[in-house]
Amino acid sequence: MVCCCQVLFSSLLSTQTAEKKTNKKNALEITLKDEYFHLCALTDRDKDEWIARIGKAIVKNSGMFISDHYTGGDGDNSEDDYSDDGDSK
């Protein structure tokens, strides 16, 4: 996969399937404040995973996400870090 640009998580608004809009199989749309991107995954499973991970990153960086660390939960803390601080695990 080739990346042609960088997007700050703070500018992400939503992600969703875009197969009908683009007439392409496994297409998804990433909506930013001022623009949007259409991407195509290789498989339907990849598309769903991209949408889920990007959606989780949007929620996590919106301030609406409360980690298990603060709620006393016993969730898996080994998940990827989607923070917008430029420092990933």
C-alpha positions, 0 to 999 in steps of 0.5 A: 500500500502506498500512502500519498498524504498524512491526515491528522486525526483531529480533522477526521469526521467520519468513515463509512462504506462507499460502494454505492457512491463510487460504484466500486467493490470494497470502497470506503469514504473518509470524511474530513472537515474540508474534504473527503477521500475514497479508498478501496480495500482488497477485500470486504473484510479489509474494508470493514476493518479499516472502517472500524479502526478509523472510526475507533481512532476518531472516537478516541481522539474526540475526547469521548473515549474513556479507556479501561484504565480510568474506568477500572475495567479489565480491557485489553490494553495491548491495542494500537495507539491511535493518538494524534500526538505523533507518538505511536506504540 
